[in-house]
Amino acid sequence: MNEATLEEKVETIRRRMIELAEKKGNLADKSVVAISQQLDKYLVFLQRSRMNVLQKTS
């Protein structure tokens, strides 16, 4: 997955998480936590992608 695709995925998941948290009214709701964990995974992918780009240009 390229960086632009990862950024789009992160933003999509982030919006979905915010909407669900507002709907549930509870950040500790299982479904909100599950989406948050998914978001974390993609954020790590994105950070690794950016680090790889930086390492290649150094």
C-alpha positions as CSV (number, residue, x, y, z in Angstrom):
1,M,0.0,0.0,0.0
2,N,1.5,3.4,-0.9
3,E,1.6,6.4,1.4
4,A,-1.4,8.2,-0.1
5,T,-3.6,5.1,0.2
6,L,-2.5,4.6,3.8
7,E,-3.3,8.3,4.6
8,E,-6.8,7.9,3.0
9,K,-7.4,4.7,5.0
10,V,-6.3,6.4,8.2
11,E,-8.7,9.3,7.7
12,T,-11.6,7.0,6.8
13,I,-11.1,4.9,9.9
14,R,-10.6,8.0,12.0
15,R,-13.9,9.5,10.8
16,R,-15.7,6.2,11.4
17,M,-14.3,6.0,14.9
18,I,-15.3,9.5,15.8
19,E,-18.8,9.0,14.4
20,L,-19.2,5.7,16.3
21,A,-17.8,7.2,19.6
22,E,-20.3,10.1,19.3
23,K,-23.1,7.7,18.6
24,K,-22.2,5.3,21.5
25,G,-21.4,8.2,23.8
26,N,-18.6,6.0,25.3
27,L,-15.0,5.8,24.2
28,A,-14.7,2.5,26.1
29,D,-17.4,0.8,24.0
30,K,-16.0,-2.5,22.5
31,S,-16.8,-1.4,18.9
32,V,-15.1,2.0,19.4
33,V,-12.0,0.3,20.9
34,A,-11.9,-2.2,18.1
35,I,-11.9,0.6,15.5
36,S,-9.3,2.5,17.5
37,Q,-7.0,-0.6,17.5
38,Q,-7.5,-0.8,13.7
39,L,-6.6,2.8,13.4
40,D,-3.5,2.3,15.5
41,K,-2.4,-0.5,13.1
42,Y,-2.7,1.7,10.0
43,L,-1.0,4.6,11.8
44,V,2.0,2.3,12.5
45,F,2.0,1.2,8.8
46,L,2.0,4.9,7.7
47,Q,4.8,5.8,10.1
48,R,6.9,2.9,8.9
49,S,6.3,3.9,5.3
50,R,7.4,7.4,6.0
51,M,10.5,6.2,7.8
52,N,11.4,4.0,4.9
53,V,11.1,7.0,2.5
54,L,13.4,9.0,4.8
55,Q,15.9,6.3,5.1
56,K,16.1,5.9,1.3
57,T,16.6,9.6,0.8
58,S,19.4,9.8,3.4
